[in-house]
C-alpha cells in the first residue's frame, strides 16, 4: 500500500488556498480549503485514496511542512 503526503498551497491572485495530496508515483488531488487545517489535509488524503481505489483505514501524522498518511488497523483513525 502507498503512503500519501498532503501539503498546503497558499492563495494566489487566481486561486484560493488549497491542499494537495500526492503519492510517490505522481498521482495527486488538489482540494480547496473549506474547514480547519487538519480536516483539509484529511479530506485530500481520502480523496486521493478513493481516486486510486485504495481502501482501508488511514492515520495521519504531521511533519514540518506537510502531513503523511498511512494505513493502520487503529480504530480511532479515518475510515476510507
C-alpha positions as MATLAB code, in Angstrom:
seq = 'XXXXXXXXXXXXXXXXXXXXXXXXXXXXXXXXXXXXXXXXXXXXXXXXXXXXXXXXXXXXXXXXXXXXXXXXXXXXXXXX';
ca = [
       0.000    0.000    0.000;
       1.130    3.542   -0.689;
       1.695    6.445    1.671;
       0.065    9.804    0.926;
       1.646   13.220    1.554;
      -0.570   16.297    1.907;
       0.608   19.892    1.909;
      -0.839   23.398    1.941;
      -0.832   25.646   -1.142;
      -1.347   29.313   -0.298;
      -3.782   31.574   -2.108;
      -2.723   33.285   -5.336;
      -4.287   36.117   -7.352;
      -6.289   33.487   -9.234;
      -6.975   30.654   -6.784;
      -7.836   30.394   -3.114;
      -5.967   28.305   -0.508;
      -5.753   24.604   -1.337;
      -4.356   21.317   -0.029;
      -2.651   18.885   -2.400;
      -2.347   15.129   -1.797;
       0.303   13.135   -3.679;
       1.797    9.655   -3.734;
       5.275    8.533   -4.833;
       4.025    7.670   -8.338;
       2.941   11.245   -9.047;
      -0.807   10.765   -8.633;
      -2.430   13.762   -6.998;
      -5.628   15.503   -5.940;
      -5.974   19.188   -5.047;
      -8.902   20.453   -2.935;
      -9.937   23.958   -1.935;
      -9.657   24.722    1.777;
     -13.024   24.918    3.486;
     -12.517   23.651    7.067;
      -9.861   23.565    9.773;
      -6.325   22.796    8.626;
      -6.283   19.153    9.764;
      -9.650   18.394    8.137;
      -8.489   19.835    4.795;
      -5.466   17.513    4.805;
      -7.615   14.554    5.840;
     -10.163   15.250    3.073;
      -7.405   15.481    0.436;
      -5.819   12.182    1.562;
      -9.200   10.417    1.457;
      -9.952   11.902   -1.986;
      -6.668   10.574   -3.396;
      -7.221    7.141   -1.825;
     -10.680    6.971   -3.378;
      -9.389    8.162   -6.756;
      -6.819    5.348   -6.735;
      -9.410    2.796   -5.470;
      -7.430    2.143   -2.295;
      -9.372    1.125    0.779;
      -8.622    0.667    4.419;
      -8.103    2.880    7.431;
      -5.884    5.970    7.182;
      -3.973    7.559   10.038;
      -2.118   10.849    9.612;
       0.874   12.441   11.218;
       2.374   15.910   10.923;
       5.852   16.708    9.618;
       7.466   20.142    9.362;
       5.634   21.347    6.225;
       3.232   18.526    5.401;
       1.238   15.591    6.712;
       1.808   11.940    5.869;
      -0.995    9.379    5.783;
      -0.532    5.625    6.056;
      -2.834    2.649    6.517;
      -3.423    1.370   10.033;
      -5.644   -1.010   11.973;
      -6.290    1.533   14.752;
      -9.974    2.177   15.348;
      -9.517    5.912   16.027;
      -8.234    6.643   12.507;
     -10.283    7.744    9.472;
     -12.140    5.062    7.537;
     -11.898    5.342    3.723;
];
